Amino acid sequence: MIERIWSGESILWLILWPFSLIYGMISWLIRLSFQIGWRKIWRAPCPIVIVGNLTVGGNGKTPVVIWLIEALKQRGLHVGVVSRGYGGKAKCYPLLVTNETSTVEAGDEPVMIAWRTNVVVSVAPQRHIAVNALLKLYNLDLIICDDGLQHYGLYRDHEIVVIDGIRRFGNGCWLPAGPMRERASRLSTVHTIIINGGKAEEHEISMTLKPCQAVNLRTGQIISLNKLSFIVAIAGIGYPCRFFEMLTNEGIDVVAKFAFADHYIYNESELCNLIKENQCLLMTEKDAVKCRNFARPNWWYLPVNVHLQGSAVCTLLDDITKLCTSHHNLHSSINNNE
C-alpha cells in the first residue's frame, strides 16, 4: 500500500499531506539552524565523504559505500566508515564493529560493510562521536559516512547521493505522504549523483548491480548461481523487488519468494519453515549477516557488485584522492612550521 501511495498511484497521499508539510518545515528549520550558526557544525580532522539518499531506503546506498571503499583502497588510501547503526541497539556508544559484533548491537549495514571490506567501522547515533573513536585508534586518510546526508551537524567534504533510477522520487512529497527526506532541489548542492538503474542524465553517473556467485552461509563455499536448484528466495531490504528481479534477469527459476521489511530481524524456526527438505534458501548479503549464526547447510546468499559507467567515475575518485592529498599536505606544513 505504501508503495502505491508514494508512487502517486493512490490518492491517499492527500490524507497524509498535512503531516508532510510539518515534516518538511521541521527539516528546513534543522538545516537552517546549522546554516546560520544557531547550531554548531563539527569538522573532523580528516576528509569526510557522505553517501546518502534523498528518499527512504532501497536505493543501493550501502553497495555504493562498499564499492567506494574498495576503489579507494586500490589507490592506497586508508579508509574508515561510520554509521548511525540503524536497527541496532548497543549497550554503549561508540561501538567499534568486530567479527564478534552482532547485528542486534550495530545494525545490519555496519556489520555487512565490515564483513565484506575488512575496514574499520564505528557506530554511534551522533556521527562525530563515531569519527573520533576511529581517529583515536587508527591513522586514516578519510572516513566514509554511510547515510547521514541529513545529519548536518557533521561537516562533509564530499556528498554522494544515490537515487533509484526506476522509482526516482515517487510523488515528490516529503514523508509520510511521499518518500522524500528532502526535496529534489537539494541535488543542486551535492557533488556526485549516482543513478541505480533506469536512465542516467548527463550530469549523473549510471550504476548497475551485478550478482556475484552464491556463497554458503555455513561453509563459505562459493558456487555458480545456476547450480542451485529448488530455490526459495527471501529479501529483507528497502526494495525487495530489485533482488527478485535480479534473479529473474539471470534466468534463475525460483520456487517461492518472500519479501520482508528492511532491517527485519529473522529467527531460525521462521526461515526453516519456509523451505522443504530438498529446497535451498537464497538471501541477500544484508540478510546473511543476520542469519550466519544459526544458518543451515542449505542456506546461501548472493553478494552483488556495483558497476559505474562514464568518465565521471574517475573524476569522483580523483576528487576524493585530491581531498586526502591536500589534507595531508596541509597538516605536514603545519607540523613543519611548529
C-alpha positions, 0 to 999 in steps of 0.5 A: 500500500505504501508503495502505491501511495508514494508512487502517486498511484493512490490518492491517499497521499492527500490524507497524509499531506498535512503531516508532510508539510510539518515534516518538511518545515521541521527539516528546513528549520534543522538545516537552517539552524546549522546554516546560520550558526544557531547550531554548531557544525563539527569538522573532523580532522580528516576528509569526510565523504557522505553517501546518502539518499534523498528518499527512504531506503532501497536505493543501493546506498550501502553497495555504493559505500562498499564499492567506494571503499574498495576503489579507494583502497586500490589507490592506497588510501586508508579508509574508515566508515561510520554509521548511525547503526540503524536497527541496532541497539548497543549497550554503549556508544561508540561501538567499534564493529568486530567479527564478534559484533552482532547485528542486534548491537550495530545494525545490519549495514555496519556489520555487512560493510565490515564483513565484506571490506575488512575496514574499520567501522564505528557506530554511534547515533551522533556521527562525530562521536563515531569519527573520533573513536576511529581517529583515536585508534587508527591513522586514516586518510578519510572516513566514509559516512554511510547515510547521514546526508541529513545529519548536518551537524557533521561537516562533509567534504564530499556528498554522494547521493544515490537515487533509484533510477526506476522509482526516482522520487515517487510523488515528490512529497516529503514523508509520510505522504511521499518518500522524500527526506528532502526535496529534489532541489537539494541535488543542486548542492551535492557533488556526485549523483549516482543513478541505480538503474533506469536512465542516467542524465548527463550530469549523473553517473549510471550504476548497475548491480551485478550478482556475484556467485552464491556463497554458503552461509555455513561453509563459505563455499562459493558456487555458480548461481545456476547450480542451485536448484529448488530455490526459495528466495527471501529479501529483507531490504528497502526494495525487495523487488530489485533482488527478485528481479535480479534473479529473474534477469539471470534466468534463475527459476525460483520456487517461492519468494518472500519479501520482508521489511528492511532491517527485519530481524529473522529467527531460525524456526521462521526461515526453516519453515519456509523451505522443504527438505530438498529446497535451498534458501537464497538471501541477500548479503544484508540478510546473511549477516543476520542469519550466519549464526544459526544458518543451515547447510542449505542456506546461501546468499548472493553478494552483488557488485556495483558497476559505474559507467562514464568518465565521471567515475574517475573524476569522483575518485580523483576528487576524493584522492585530491581531498586526502592529498591536500589534507595531508599536505596541509597538516605536514606544513603545519607540523613543519612550521611548529 
